[in-house]
Amino acid sequence: MPWWRLGRRRQPVVENTSGRAVVHHIIRGRRFLANVPYVLPKDLQEVSRLDFQHYMLRYALRTNYVAPLEHPQAILDVACGTGRWAKEMAQTFPAANVIGLDITPHATDEQQAAQPSNYLFVQGNVLEGLSFADATFDYTHMRLMMAALPLDRWQFVVNEMVRVTRPGGWIELVEGDLLYGVGPAFDQLNQWGIELCKKRGIDLTIGPRVVNFLHETGLEPVYSHRVLIPTGKHGGRLAMMAETDYMAIFASVRGFLVSLGLTTEAEFDRLYQQAQREMHEGQTPWPFYVCYAQRR
Ligand SMILES: C[S@@+](CC[C@H](N)C(=O)[O-])C[C@H]1O[C@@H](n2cnc3c(N)ncnc32)[C@H](O)[C@@H]1O
């Protein structure tokens, strides 16, 4: 059995979406990918969460990109998720061709229909490399792969991003960190998430260190920013969004954690309620990291 298959053996469901085979498992009502290490669900509920998270990050950063782009002609979004970011970039840069790459196509018909004409989805597994020629893109972007890339594959993926970027073009990575010290229940939920990821070789705490993978490519200088998103009842609208998003991430892996025997439904639900209160009453900022470098 491949190393990323976990827990009890389940019959995978093979579905055909846009002519491509998608293998997934249903675990307690949520749909998970079966053929990659990625631990978050891949279903309509997750589409909503990812879009919501995109709006939260755009609101927090006040932009969709930080690298000093001028007139990009070709943009790649690695692991584009719902494609929301990539489609907005296609609108921002109408002269650019924007490609969103992901292991599975977008989840809804609505998403496929509402595509700018300069946006294209390409299916691909980034762990097998990027199926583009060297120096194809002016800007290569990847966001929130902390729950998808095994620690020992990060450097390979970042090297691939550099390879497909043109000299003078930019590579940008955006990752989040965990929220530490919010309270005992919150810490326990984080810990289960860390353990779940560890079983697939994923280091869920990698966010603050992804900048090192850019340094390792030899590109200089590497620019890096930390963005703190407020949390807690006094943090305003952004904090409310952060609370909704973080708690939804916990909820999305509830069944997975239970199926692995890391917790029970009753224990999870009790700690979940407590963790929500801890986050609401606290004010620990949620760090995100944006780093970018120019290809020479
Ligand atoms: C947390 S989502 C982030 C999506 C998007 N980058 C965003 O910021 O909204 C992670 C995405 O990575 C994709 N993914 C996971 N493993 C992958 C792989 N090996 N190759 C390509 N995409 C992958 C998932 O399908 C999912 O869409």
The ligand as an SDF file (V2000), in Angstrom:
LIG
                    3D

 27 29  0  0  0  0  0  0  0  0999 V2000
   -5.1320   24.5030    0.8070 C   0  0  0  0  0  0  0  0  0  0  0  0
   -5.4830   24.3720   -0.8920 S   0  0  0  0  0  0  0  0  0  0  0  0
   -4.8110   25.9390   -1.4720 C   0  0  0  0  0  0  0  0  0  0  0  0
   -5.4170   26.3320   -2.7940 C   0  0  0  0  0  0  0  0  0  0  0  0
   -4.9810   27.6930   -3.3220 C   0  0  0  0  0  0  0  0  0  0  0  0
   -3.5640   27.7440   -3.5430 N   0  0  0  0  0  0  0  0  0  0  0  0
   -5.4320   28.7900   -2.4070 C   0  0  0  0  0  0  0  0  0  0  0  0
   -4.5910   29.4830   -1.8390 O   0  0  0  0  0  0  0  0  0  0  0  0
   -6.6500   28.9600   -2.2510 O   0  0  0  0  0  0  0  0  0  0  0  0
   -4.3030   23.2150   -1.4770 C   0  0  0  0  0  0  0  0  0  0  0  0
   -4.5290   22.7910   -2.9230 C   0  0  0  0  0  0  0  0  0  0  0  0
   -3.4440   21.9590   -3.3040 O   0  0  0  0  0  0  0  0  0  0  0  0
   -3.9240   20.9640   -4.1770 C   0  0  0  0  0  0  0  0  0  0  0  0
   -2.9610   19.8680   -4.1750 N   0  0  0  0  0  0  0  0  0  0  0  0
   -2.6920   19.0440   -3.1430 C   0  0  0  0  0  0  0  0  0  0  0  0
   -1.7070   18.1930   -3.4990 N   0  0  0  0  0  0  0  0  0  0  0  0
   -1.3640   18.4940   -4.7710 C   0  0  0  0  0  0  0  0  0  0  0  0
   -0.4130   17.9600   -5.6770 C   0  0  0  0  0  0  0  0  0  0  0  0
    0.3840   16.9550   -5.3330 N   0  0  0  0  0  0  0  0  0  0  0  0
   -0.3190   18.5080   -6.9160 N   0  0  0  0  0  0  0  0  0  0  0  0
   -1.1320   19.5290   -7.2730 C   0  0  0  0  0  0  0  0  0  0  0  0
   -2.0450   20.0740   -6.4520 N   0  0  0  0  0  0  0  0  0  0  0  0
   -2.1600   19.5670   -5.2140 C   0  0  0  0  0  0  0  0  0  0  0  0
   -5.2920   20.6230   -3.6150 C   0  0  0  0  0  0  0  0  0  0  0  0
   -6.1010   19.9880   -4.5800 O   0  0  0  0  0  0  0  0  0  0  0  0
   -5.8010   22.0010   -3.1880 C   0  0  0  0  0  0  0  0  0  0  0  0
   -6.5290   22.5840   -4.2230 O   0  0  0  0  0  0  0  0  0  0  0  0
  1  2  1  0
  2  3  1  0
  2 10  1  0
  3  4  1  0
  4  5  1  0
  5  6  1  0
  5  7  1  0
  7  8  2  0
  7  9  1  0
 10 11  1  0
 11 12  1  0
 11 26  1  0
 12 13  1  0
 13 14  1  0
 13 24  1  0
 14 15  1  0
 14 23  1  0
 15 16  2  0
 16 17  1  0
 17 18  1  0
 17 23  2  0
 18 19  1  0
 18 20  2  0
 20 21  1  0
 21 22  2  0
 22 23  1  0
 24 25  1  0
 24 26  1  0
 26 27  1  0
M  CHG  2   2   1   9  -1
M  END
$$$$
